[in-house]
Amino acid sequence: MLASVRTRWILLGSGLLLVACSVYDESLLEPASGGGGSGGGGSQSRCEHASYPDPPSETNLGGDIEFTVAMASLSFGDPHGVSLGLKHHREIGFDLDMTCTGQGEGPSCVIPEWATANDKTDGVGGRDNSVGALIAQIQAMIPEFGSATYNSVVDQGQTTVLFNIRGYNGQPNDDRIEASLYVAAPFDSFEPGTKPQWDGSDVWPIASDSLADGATATNPKYFDPHGYVRDGVLVASLPEASLRLPNALLDGNAGSMNLKLVGAFLAGKLVEVDAADGKRWELQDVHLAGRWPTDDLVKQLSQFPEPSNLDMPLCMDSSNYEVFRNLLCSFTDIYAGIASPTSVCNAISFGVHLETRPAYLGDVVEVEPPASDRCPAETDPVQDACGKPIPSFK
């Protein structure tokens, strides 16, 4: 198994940029009716911007229900997941920039020269999800890479994301709820060997790096005091959000990446379900979307293994490094902040589809950040950026 994966990983490092064909049925990109905005391509219909529902018109609806859910599964919309009936990556997420790029409208920011290799056409309803397209392209070369790999990590309790909701009134409409996002520590942090049951009884440890002060569970780093519920759909905005993705693709010297989103938000259906201790609330059909600054991704490339030697991290002096970095950078398609007409794209749009199960918040666990010294200082990707010339290390 390892030899097979090693072979495909080497192929990835040496030639993935040559994969130019689409792995999906382009009929999924038929533009929707309606919509607005400006742009060229007059023969194409303008799409309806995929977005979350507006807040309810009623105010002061109030409530005192508190509940927590844990991400039980995720889908990046990769080919394997689609074959199992999950959503296509062009159906995941939202129209982050309210621009239907390639569907009668142009891009919302200036595409850098080093990011022109890939098609920037948005998904259905203008959905922005370049990370999904990137994962699909990698999976075309390495079938083990994708949602299934990360779901196995989640199922075993190595990582998940927790959503804590407070002040809900239990009704289809609520004009104000509080929503917090926590990164969980490994489930067995206090009792080695234990695994989550996913029946509503699980108590998940909280990773210290998802807390504003690193210690207090009631002081989350990622928090929206002005969330709401409209027609049974909960909506929350998160100026910043983080997901921890252990690199479970390969055995060997694999690290862990922090997916740091800016301008993120989520929307999901509130459903009351049966759990081990009675009726509980959970979020279903959740879309989490945001922008991942591309250079933040580049600076974490040492968390990947070196394709030709899985016992070594991927450093800048690797013969595979430039090809792999340029592949990731080529998917840059959005601006990380509020874009002006001349803003240069500097982020990769992100969308993921989640399902959750009821859970409880546990105690705080001190979590060390991913190792930052996996490469020697002179070859550490932390000093690199998209479009930056790579020094010669000969």
Secondary structure, DSSP 8 states (H G I E B T S, - for coil): -HHHHHHHHHHHHHHGGG--S-SS-GGGG---S------S-TTS------------S-------EEEEEEEEEEE---HHHHHTT---GGGSS--TTS--BTTTB--SSB--GGG-SS-----GGG---HHHHHHHHHHHH-TTSSHHHHHHHHHTTS--EEEEEEEE-SSS-EEEEEEEEEEB--TTSSSTT-----SS--EEEEEGGGBSSSS-TTSBSEEEEEEEEETTEEEEEEEEEEEEEE-TTSSSS--EEEEEEEEEEEEEEEEEEEETTEEEEEEEEEEEEEEEEHHHHHTTGGGSEETTEEEEE--TTSTTHHHHHHHHHTT--B-SS---TT-B--EEEEEEEEEEEEEEEEEEE------S-SS-GGG-GGG--TT-------
